[in-house]
Amino acid sequence: MSRTAGAVAVLSSCLGACLIVATVGAQSPAPAAWNAKAAGAYLDARQLWWQSWPNASRDHDTFCVSCHTAVPYAIARSSLRAALHESGSSEAEQKLIANVTKRVRMWKDVEPFYPDQVRGLPKTSESRGAESVMNALILTSRDAESGSLSDDARLALDNMWALQFKTGEQNGAWAWLNFTYQPWESADSPLFGASLAAVAIGTAPGGYSSTPVIQDRVKALREYLHKGAETPNLFNRAMLLWGSSKLGGVLSAAERQASIDALIAKQQGDGGWSTATLAPNYKRQDGSALDMNSDGYATAVIAFVLQQAGLPRSQSNVARGLMWLNQHQDRTDGRWAASSLNKQRDPASDAGKFMSDAATAFAVLALTDTQHGQGSR
């Protein structure tokens, strides 16, 4: 079979959602389109499960907001609105926003997700820092749809700024949960958290990032983020690249390109990426072997972040990543699969689906992305 000199990127669509189909040979069949309805159904069902799961329950009839199931859902679910012909947010979205809003308003009264008294020092500080950033990200992402910053989002940002470190090694960042769980809750996760804060600030509508009163704090955040520009943890580097695409002044053009190149270098032969290859220190606590195959989480995150950094969907690496996503959605339940970096888990169990929850949300973001990194630089 003769092969073309290069992959040809062709725009296609499924239920109104954008995707890329790359043809690599005259006889290669076009992959089936990804199913936006199935992805939305999976995400909604998992979010409703999380909200009612006893282990997620917290005081004042609230639930904790997780890095794997809640936060990615909150920033991705609205991307399916047009594809699914929805006029408003889903039930699960409404409940999540109501929960976050309640905790933001009761910030001084609600207990932290993990109090020192029951989880040990310094879990109160870690919980507060992480939650403050995630609350701000969720509410500013919601407000970006309307173009107006709400009082609740502004309060969430105020709560966040109050907990920013003002001295020491983490000056400009926030305390972050460390349960020695990769990639979100470990010793090197403060850079991940600070990157999410940059996304929240840059996403906040109404020119919030230019507000005079916060410029000293933004400067400290930029300086902290810049120190991570060459981190060997490529997952954190991808998050930093995303944050820098929303909040200008973090990376130089050369540093930005170096991060793009480092991520592209990890792309596998099938067009996907493997989460297990993104940091040299990833090792499962139970001694089981990491899954080195391309997976939904790494592929979705990197395909999304590269677009946010300004690469077009037709760029060969992005196109191949999007085609991988297009081909690897589970046709039964609508998710994209990814496995734990921390232990061998039953993929059919609720905990075994945590990585797939995040993978599915970011796959939706990658496949529907039309912003191409809009935001100040």
N, C-alpha and C positions, 0 to 999 in steps of 0.2 A: 504494500500500500504506500503510495507516495505521500510524503508529509509536506505541509506548508512550511515556509521559512520561519514562520512565527505564529503565535496564537493570535487569532482574530477575535477581538472583543465585540460582542453584539448585544445591544440593549434588548431585553425582553421584559415581561411583567407577569405577575401572578396576583390576581385580586387587587390590582392597583399598586402593588409593592414592587419597587425596582430591584432588578437583579442583573447579573452579567452571565452570559453563556459564552464560553470560549471554545472555539472549534479548533482541534489540533490535527485534523485530517479530513480529507474529502468524504470518507466513509464513516466518520465518527458520529454517532447519533447525539442529538442535543439532549442534555439531561432533563429529567422532569422538573417542572417548576416547583419551588418550595411552597408550602401550604401555610399562608398567613393565618387562616382561620384556626388550623390545628395548633399553631404556635401560640396564638392568643388564648385558646382554650386550655392548653397546658399551663401557661403562665398564670392565668386566673385561678385555676384549680389549685396549683401549688401555693399561691399566695393566700387563698382562703384557708387551705390546710394549715399553713404556718400561723395564721392569725388565731386559730382555735387550738393549736398544739399546746398542751399543758406546759411543756418545757419552755415555751416562749412567753408564757404569761408573766406579767409584772404587776406591781402594785397600782392602785387606783384604776383597776380594770383596763390596763393597757398591755401591750405586748412589746417585746424587744424588737429592734430593727436590725436585721442581719445583713452582713456583707454579701452573702451568697443568694438569698432568696428575696429579701425585701428591697434593698437598694437598687440592684440592677433592674428589678421589675419596675420600680418607681420611675426610673429615667427612660425605660424602653417602651413601656406599654402604650403610651400615647402615639408612638410611631406607627402603630397598627390601626389607628383611628380611621384614616382615609381608606385603607385597604379593606377594612371590615364594614365600611359605610356606617360608622357609629356617630351619633350626634353628641355623645358625651362620654364621660369616664365610666368604667365598669364598676360593678359593686365592690370588687376587691380593691380597686384604686381608691374609691371613696372611703372605704374603711381604713386603708393605710394612711391616707391624708388626714382623716379625722383623728387617728391615733397619734400621729406625729404632731399635729396641731395641739392636741390636748397636752402632750408632754412638754411642748415648747412653752405653752401658757402656764403650766404648773411646774416650771423648771426648778423652782426653789423648794417644791413640796414633794415631787416624785422621787423615789429612791433611784440610785444609779442601777444600770442593768445588772452589775455584779458588785455588791457592796463589800468593802474590806472585811466587815464583821463575819461574813459567811464564805468569802472566796479568798481572803488574805490580801495583804498589802502588795502592790498599790492599785488594786482593782477598781476602787472608787474613782481615782484620778483617771485611770485608763478608760473606764466606762464613760465618764463625763466627756472627756476629750473626743473620743470616737463618736459618741452619740451627737455631740454638738455639731460636728462636721457633717455627719450623715443627715441630720435634720435639716441643716441649711441647704445641702445639695438637693434633697427631695423637694423642699418647698420652692427653691429658686427654679428648679427644673419645671415644676408645675406652673409657676408664674411666667416663665418664658413663653408659654403658649398664648397668654393674654397680652404680654408686653408691658405689664404693670406689676411692680413689686408690691406685694401685699404686706400689711402690718405684721402678720404672723411670720412671713419669711424674713422681714427686717429684724424681728425679735429673735428669730433663730440665728441670724448672723451676729447679732449683738451677743447672744449667749456664747457663740463660737469664739468671737474675738476676746471675750473675757477670759477664756481658758488658753489662749495662745501663750506659749513660753516666751518670756522676755529676756532670758539670760541662759547661759550654759550651752551645752553641745546641741540641744534641740531648739535653740533660739529661733523663733519664727514658725515653729511647728506645734503639734499638739501631742499630749500623751495618747497612746494608742494601745488597744487591747493586745496582750501577748499571752496566748495559751500554747505557744510553740506550734501553732497550726499555720501552715503555709497555704496559700500565698497572702492571706489577709490579716492574720493575727499572730505575728511573730516578732522577733527582736528587730527585724529590718522593716517592719510595716509602717512606722511613722512617716516614711517617705511616701508610701502609698496614700496614707491619710492626708498628708499635706497636699498631695496632687489632687485629691478629691476636693479639698478646700479651694484650690485654685480654680477647679471647674465650677464650683458653686459661685464663687465671686465673679468669674468671667461670664457665667450664664445669667446671673441676676440682671433683670431688665432695668431700663431707665438709667443706664450709665452708672450703675452702682459702683463699679470698680474704680471709677474716677472721683468718687466722693472725697473731698479734701480731708475730712476728719479721720479717715482710715488709711491714709497714704503711708504713714510710718509703719503701720502693721503690714500693709501689702509689701512694702519694701523688705521688711524682715522675712516675710514668706518667700519672696523672690530669691533672696540671698540663701535661704535654707534649701530651697529647691535646686538652685544652681550648683550647690555642693554635691548633689546626687547625679549630675549630668553624665558622669562616666561610671556609674555603679555597675558592677558585673551582674547584678540581678536585673535581667532584661524584662521581667514582668514589671518591676518598679519603674524601670526606664520607659516602658510603654505608657504607664500611667502618668509619668512625668511629662512625656511628650504630649499626651492628651491635655494635661493641665496647662502646659505652655502654649497650646494652641488656643486656649480660652483666655489666658491671662498673659499679656505681653511682657517682654522684658526679662524673661527667665533664661532662655537659651539664645545663643548667637546663631546665625545662619549655619555656621560650620558645625556647631554642637548639635543642632537640630538634624542636619544631614548625617552626622555620625551615628545618631540614635536610629534614624531610619535605616541606615546601612546595616547596623548591628542586628536589627529585627529581621530585615530581609535575609540576612545571612543564615538565619535559623530556619528559614522556610524549607520544608521537606520536599522530596521528589514528587509527592502526590499533590502538591499545592497547599497543603495545610501546615499547621505548626503544632508542636507538642508542648504542653505546659511543663512537663517534666524536664525539658531541655533549657528552660529559661533562666535557671540560676544554678550555680555550681554546688550549692549547699542543700538542695532538695534531697531528702532522704526519708523514707517512711519509718515511722516509729515502731511499727510491728516487724520490721525487717523484711517485709515483702518487697518484691521488685516493682519499681515504678513503671507505669505504662509509657513507653517511649513513642508510641504511634501518634500520628496527628489526631488531635481531639477538637471538640467543638468549642471549648473555652479559649484556648490559646489562639486558634484560628479566627474566632469571632472578634476577640479583643484586638488582635494585631491588624486584621482587615479593617476594623472600625477606626482604630487609632491612626493608621496610615492615611485614611481618607480625611480624618480630622486635621492631620498635619499638612494636608494640601495635595496629596497624590490623587489623581483622577481615577475613577473606576476602571478606565481603560488601560491604566498602567499595568504591565504584565503581571507583577507580583500580586497586586491587589485583585486583578481579574482572576488569577488562579486561586487565590484564597476565597473569593466569593463563589467561584464555581465549586470548590470543595464543600463549602457550606450548602450550596444548592443541592449537592448530591448526597449529603450525609444527614439530612433531617430524618428522624425516625418517622416513618410513614404511618405507624400505629398510634402514637400518642403526641406527635408534633414537636418533640424536644430534640435538641442536639446533645449528644452524650459527651461526658467528660468524667474522669475518675479522680478520686482523692489523691492528694500528694502526701497524705499523712498516715493512711492505713488502708488495707484491703477492705473494701466495703461491698456488700451485696448491692448491685446496681438497681435492683428492684425495691430496695428499702427506702424509707423516707430520707434517712441520713445519706444513703447512697446516691440520692438524686440532687444533693446540694450543689455539687459542681455543675450538674446539668441544668439546674435552675439558672445559674449565672451564665452558663454557655448559651442557653436559649435566649435570654434577654439581650446579650451582646450580639448574638447572631441576627436578631431582629434589627438592632441598631446598625449593624454593618450592612445588611441587605437593603435597608430603607434609607440609609444616609444620603442626604442631598445637600448638606451644609458645607462639606469639603473644608472643614476646619475654620469656618467663619468665627471671628473673634479677633480681638486686638492681638498684635504680635510685637 
